[in-house]
Amino acid sequence: MAIVEVKERRGRMKGGLITMPFIFANEVCEKLAVVGFISNMMSYLTQQLHMPLSRAANTLTNFAGTSSLTPLLGAFVADAFAGRFWTITLASFIYQIGMTCLTISAVVPQLRPPACKGHQTPCQEANSGQLAVLYISLLLLAVGAGGIRPCVAAFGADQLDETDPKQKTKIWSFFNWYYFCLGASILLAVTVIIYIQDNIGWGWGLGVPTIAMFLSILVFVLGFPLYRRLDPAGSPFTRLLQVCVAAFRKRNLAMVSDPKLLYENEELDAAISLAGKLVHTKNLRFLDKAAIVSEEEEDSLKSPNLWRLNTVHRVEELKSVIRMGPIWAAGIILFTAYAQQNTFALQQAKTMDRHLTKSFQVPPGSMNVFTTTSMLVTIAVYDRILIPVVRRLTGLQRGIGYLHRMGIGFVISILATLVSGFIEVKRKNAALAHGLTHKANATISISVFWLVPQYSLHGVAEAFVSIGHLEFFYDQAPESMKSTAMALFWTAISLGNYLSTFLVSLVHKFTGGGDGASNWLPDDNLNDGKLEYFYWLITLLQIVNLFYYIFCARFYTFKPIQMHRKEDGKPMENETSELANASHV
């Protein structure tokens, strides 16, 4: 991307920390809305629309998956032609429409099935028209989220100049505090918003975040004069495809003996290498053929046909994306495990004693407060205590790198799902002891706070893996593909949710048997199932995933970049970022 005019009339540089409240307000309100709904969506789908349990769980994970997949589209729009600011603005308006439709559907009685009468079973499910309103609203939310999620983090990091050593160090803390702000909004969502939904009504429970989202759009747009904005440098996907096509066309050419003979054109790459030029790496050498200059191309080196000849920088962009793939894939299983906190863990909570006092019960969806609180505490301790201590041992300003950080999170996530299975065994034993195994809606005499360990461990794991993932993608992605890199983070979440849907459907189908008596995940009564087996299945998958991740991290090649000095713009020696240097496994 090329920088547009970065000074105001008074000469003050644009960007900097002053812009963060305007930027964070948008993402905080988006999270307030979506988490306030998702955390309690199982209750809405089963109690308001009367969906069966497995169908409701799949609806939830499909929505979460889709809203984490659309960031690829949003990133393409931002990086290719619209820029991050306008992508966020347009997406926010689409999101606002979706929230408004969802609120209306919760308020107008005709858009929901009638309430159950007494102990009527089964209750009347939502008809096709009512479900259409729900699905259209969810689709608008998913599209809106697709423009907001990949761009906000990258847009915030854009406000800090990577070529300025003083500002570059702030980028490392930026991702911690970006995620901390998200966590704070999630904490508000799983307490205040869910309390409103369960005790006052879904109209107000969805209306409050709808109003908050509207106000956040106004705040974000008001910050327009302050932002450091980057012009899009053209479609990154087109550039990647051009390298592939050029390499394929020259597949029969012999490799050059010296990488210095490969084609370079600083003027052509100027808009996509402001912070520094990517230099040649030895792996994936078959792609280097895209930068071999043939005899017929020697006369058109100033303006080559990019479908036949590409610069080393553009070839290395593609190499960087390919090298990131295995690390990206390792995050999918973790988000599959995390998805259970909003589905089956919520159903566990609904069957347990949730009383804090005789007159007050903890809403099931509010149990996520323990996930969020543990995540916030971990982020604060990590940034303020752990990093200074480890810094003395490693000598690195950042303490530890993102690859180590992610590995720690994977181990903690394994422990979280393992513990979840044992807690489910204890819950079912309590149901058996009180003769409630076959009573679907009965409250079991076991405190809901037995679920705190699994919620808290997932929060700690998220603080390590998710922020490590964000740092990894932003640091290792090509400069002109930062939004796309952020989209990869959300895509991992998307596939994690889709994998959860697939596993739930598969387990539900193949463990049902002829009469369904042995189903691990029954539709109507969790006490009759074997949810602990499902948790331990995910634990096993995560253990396999951990070994895969260690192998990928061990052999990962960090992108080398030739930086430009801030003072004179002259190139410095090739280097990798300190984040990368701290990440060797």
LUMTIVO-895709 format. One record per residue (C-alpha): x, y, z; residue in three letters. Coordinates in steps of 0.1 Angstrom, whole numbers, plus 5000, padded with zeros to 4 digits. Each point is the difference from the previous one (the first is absolute). Example, Ala and Ser with C-alpha at 12.3 -4.5 7.8 and 13.67 -1.06 7.14 Angstrom:
2
512349555078ALA;501450344993SER;
This chain:
585
500050005000MET;501150364993ALA;499750265028ILE;497750284992VAL;500750355014GLU;500949955036VAL;500250355014LYS;497350245010GLU;500150374992ARG;501750075033ARG;502749754991GLY;499249745026ARG;500549644989MET;496949804997LYS;499449675018GLY;501549915033GLY;498449905033LEU;497450284998ILE;498149814974THR;499649685020MET;496850095019PRO;498250084967PHE;501249674984ILE;499449785031PHE;496550135005ALA;498949844968ASN;501449665007GLU;498950015037VAL;496450064990CYS;500149734973GLU;501349765026LYS;497450125026LEU;497249934975ALA;501249664986VAL;501349855033VAL;496950125019GLY;497949814975PHE;502349704993ILE;500649935037SER;496349965005ASN;499049904965MET;499449645011MET;497450125024SER;498450224974TYR;499849724974LEU;498849735024THR;497750215022GLN;498750274976GLN;500149814966LEU;499749655016HIS;502849844979MET;501349655009PRO;503350015019LEU;502349864973SER;498450224973ARG;500450315022ALA;503649915007ALA;500749974963ASN;498250334992THR;502250175026LEU;503349854987THR;499050064964ASN;499350375007PHE;503350035019ALA;501849824972GLY;498450214972THR;500750335019SER;503649895003SER;500349904963LEU;498650334985THR;503150195012PRO;501849864970LEU;497550204978LEU;500450315022GLY;503849974999ALA;499949974962PHE;497950314997VAL;502250205024ALA;503449904985ASP;498850014964ALA;498250324995PHE;497950155029ALA;502650045027GLY;499549905037ARG;498150315011PHE;497349994974TRP;499749625003THR;499450035038ILE;497550284995THR;497949824974LEU;500149675019ALA;498950175032SER;496950134982PHE;499249654988ILE;500549865035TYR;497750275013GLN;497349894977ILE;500449645010GLY;499850095037MET;496950214994THR;498349714982CYS;500949765028LEU;498650235026THR;496850054981ILE;499649624997SER;500349975038ALA;497450285006VAL;497349914975VAL;498049695012PRO;499149894965GLN;503749954993LEU;500349735027ARG;498049685006PRO;497550015029PRO;501249935035ALA;499749645013CYS;496849955019LYS;500749845034GLY;501949684996HIS;499249964963GLN;502549794982THR;501250034974PRO;499550384997CYS;499150154966GLN;503250074981GLU;500650324980ALA;498549994965ASN;501950064968SER;499150374999GLY;501250065036GLN;503249814993LEU;500650204968ALA;500050325020VAL;502549855025LEU;502349874972TYR;499950334980ILE;500950195032SER;502849765007LEU;501350034965LEU;500150385002LEU;501949975033LEU;502449764984ALA;500650234970VAL;500550305022GLY;502349825023ALA;502049904969GLY;500950364993GLY;500750105036ILE;502049715015ARG;503049984975PRO;500350384997CYS;499750145035VAL;503149845015ALA;502050074968ALA;498750364998PHE;500950065037GLY;503549864994ALA;500250234969ASP;499950305023GLN;503449905014LEU;502950044975ASP;502049674996GLU;502950194986THR;500450215032ASP;501849795027PRO;498250195028LYS;496649924986GLN;500849654989LYS;500449885036THR;496550135007LYS;498649774973ILE;500949705022TRP;497950135029SER;497350124976PHE;498849644994PHE;499949925037ASN;497950315008TRP;497949964969TYR;499049665012TYR;499650135036PHE;497450264987CYS;498249724982LEU;500149805032GLY;498550295020ALA;497150034975SER;499549625002ILE;499950025038LEU;497350274998LEU;498149794974ALA;499949685021VAL;499050185031THR;497850314994VAL;498649914965ILE;499249645008ILE;498450105033TYR;497850244981ILE;499149724975GLN;499149755027ASP;498250235024ASN;498750304981ILE;499549864965GLY;501649944967TRP;498850324985GLY;502150215024TRP;502749735001GLY;500650054963LEU;498950364999GLY;502750135023VAL;503049874979PRO;498150124969THR;500050355013ILE;503649965012ALA;501149894965MET;498350314984PHE;501850235024LEU;503449834993SER;499550064963ILE;499650375007LEU;503150015022VAL;502149814974PHE;499050234972VAL;500750315022LEU;503649895003GLY;500550024962PHE;502350315001PRO;502449845024LEU;500649674983TYR;503149904982ARG;498549844969ARG;501649784974LEU;498949984964ASP;499449644987PRO;502749874978ALA;497949784978GLY;498749655005SER;502549785019PRO;498349694987PHE;500650124965THR;503750045007ARG;500249665016LEU;498349844970LEU;502350184976GLN;503049855017VAL;498449654998CYS;499250054963VAL;503550144992ALA;501749715018ALA;497949744982PHE;500750164966ARG;503849985007LYS;499949665016ARG;502449864974ASN;502650275004LEU;503249915018ALA;500650185033MET;502550285001VAL;503349935017SER;499950325021ASP;496850145017PRO;501350354992LYS;499249944964LEU;496349985008LEU;497850304989TYR;499750295024GLU;498350344994ASN;499850235030GLU;497850264981GLU;497549734991LEU;499949885036ASP;500150345017ALA;496350005010ALA;500149655016ILE;503450035018SER;499950335019LEU;501349845032ALA;502749794983GLY;500649764971LYS;499749635003LEU;503249824991VAL;500649674984HIS;499649685021THR;501249654990LYS;496849805006ASN;497249954975LEU;502550064972ARG;497749894973PHE;498250335004LEU;503250194993ASP;499549924963LYS;497450274999ALA;502950255005ALA;502349864973ILE;500550244971VAL;499749834967SER;501650134968GLU;496750144986GLU;499450195032GLU;503350195002GLU;498650294979ASP;496950065023SER;501649995035LEU;498650345010LYS;496449904995SER;499949624998PRO;497049784993ASN;499449885036LEU;498349694988TRP;503449904986ARG;502650175022LEU;499950105037ASN;502450165024THR;501749825028VAL;498050205025HIS;496749884984ARG;501249644999VAL;501050035037GLU;496550135008GLU;498649674987LEU;502649805019LYS;499250185032SER;496349924997VAL;500749634992ILE;502449975030ARG;497450155023MET;497549734990GLY;501049715023PRO;500250235031ILE;496650144991TRP;498549654997ALA;501249905034ALA;497650265016GLY;496949834985ILE;499749725026ILE;500450255029LEU;497050204988PHE;498149684996THR;500549935037ALA;499250365009TYR;496749994981ALA;498649755026GLN;499950285026GLN;497050164982ASN;498249674993THR;500349695022PHE;501650185029ALA;497050245001LEU;497749705000GLN;501949855029GLN;499650335019ALA;496250004994LYS;499649675018THR;502150105031MET;499250205031ASP;500750364990ARG;498950185031HIS;502250275015LEU;497250105025THR;496649865005LYS;498550254976SER;502850044974PHE;501349744975GLN;503050044977VAL;498849994964PRO;501649714981PRO;501450224974GLY;501750215026SER;502449715009MET;502250144972ASN;500950275025VAL;502649765014PHE;501549944966THR;500250374993THR;501350095035THR;502749744999SER;501050124965MET;500250375012LEU;502049915031VAL;502449794979THR;500550284975ILE;500850255027ALA;502349765019VAL;501749904968TYR;500650364988ASP;500950155034ARG;501749725019ILE;501049714978LEU;501650194972ILE;502350215023PRO;501149695018VAL;500749794969VAL;501750304983ARG;502849985026ARG;500549644991LEU;499950034962THR;501350354995GLY;497250064975LEU;497750305004GLN;497049794993ARG;500949725024GLY;498649714981ILE;498849974964GLY;496649924986TYR;500949644991LEU;500949915036HIS;496950195012ARG;497749804977MET;501649675011GLY;499350085037ILE;496450084991GLY;499649674982PHE;501149805031VAL;497650195022ILE;497149944976SER;500749635002ILE;499750025038LEU;496850194997ALA;498149744979THR;501549725021LEU;498650165032VAL;496750074982SER;499449624996GLY;500749935037PHE;497750275011ILE;497249874978GLU;500549655016VAL;499550175034LYS;496950184988ARG;498449684987LYS;500949815032ASN;498150275020ALA;497049964977ALA;500149625005LEU;500350035038ALA;496850225001HIS;498149794975GLY;499950274973LEU;501849824972THR;496949974979HIS;498550345008LYS;500950244973ALA;499250345016ASN;500849925037ALA;502550205019THR;502849785014ILE;501350075036SER;503550084989ILE;501450354998SER;500550164966VAL;503350135013PHE;501549654994TRP;500250124964LEU;502350295009VAL;503249814994PRO;499249914964GLN;498850354992TYR;503150165016SER;502549774983LEU;498550074966HIS;500450385008GLY;503649955009VAL;500649804968ALA;498350264979GLU;502250285015ALA;503149814988PHE;498949854967VAL;497750274986SER;502450295006ILE;502949794989GLY;498149934968HIS;499350374994LEU;503750095006GLU;501149724977PHE;497750104971PHE;500750375003TYR;503849965003ASP;500449734973GLN;497550114974ALA;501250214971PRO;499650375006GLU;497350054975SER;497949715013MET;499550095037LYS;496249994998SER;500249674982THR;502349875028ALA;497550115026MET;497349824980ALA;502049685002LEU;499750025038PHE;496250024997TRP;500049724974THR;501749775025ALA;497150085024ILE;497649944972SER;501349664991LEU;500249915037GLY;496350065003ASN;499249814969TYR;502149715012LEU;498050015032SER;496849994980THR;501449704980PHE;501149825032LEU;496750055017VAL;498049884970SER;502349704996LEU;499949905036VAL;496350065003HIS;499449784969LYS;502449715007PHE;499449965038THR;496350024998GLY;499449634993GLY;496649864991GLY;498150155030ASP;502350295007GLY;500649885036ALA;503750004997SER;500350344982ASN;502950215014TRP;498250324991LEU;496249955004PRO;497650274989ASP;497850035030ASP;501949885031ASN;503750055006LEU;499949775030ASN;499349704978ASP;503050084978GLY;503849955002LYS;501250364996LEU;503249915018GLU;501049774972TYR;499550284975PHE;502250235021TYR;502749735002TRP;499849954962LEU;500850364996ILE;502849975025THR;501649724980LEU;499750204968LEU;501850295017GLN;502849785012ILE;500649894964VAL;499850364989ASN;502650115026LEU;502649764986PHE;499150134965TYR;500550365011TYR;503449935017ILE;501249844967PHE;498850304979CYS;501450265024ALA;503349825002ARG;500650034963PHE;498250334993TYR;502050264980THR;499550365010PHE;499750264973LYS;503350204995PRO;499450364992ILE;502450284989GLN;498950295022MET;500350374990HIS;501550245025ARG;497550265012LYS;502550284996GLU;501349964965ASP;497949724985GLY;503249804992LYS;499849635003PRO;501349825031MET;501349655002GLU;497549724997ASN;498249915032GLU;497149835015THR;497950175027SER;500849965037GLU;496649835004LEU;501349744975ALA;503449975016ASN;498349935034ALA;497949734984SER;502449734990HIS;498949665014VAL;
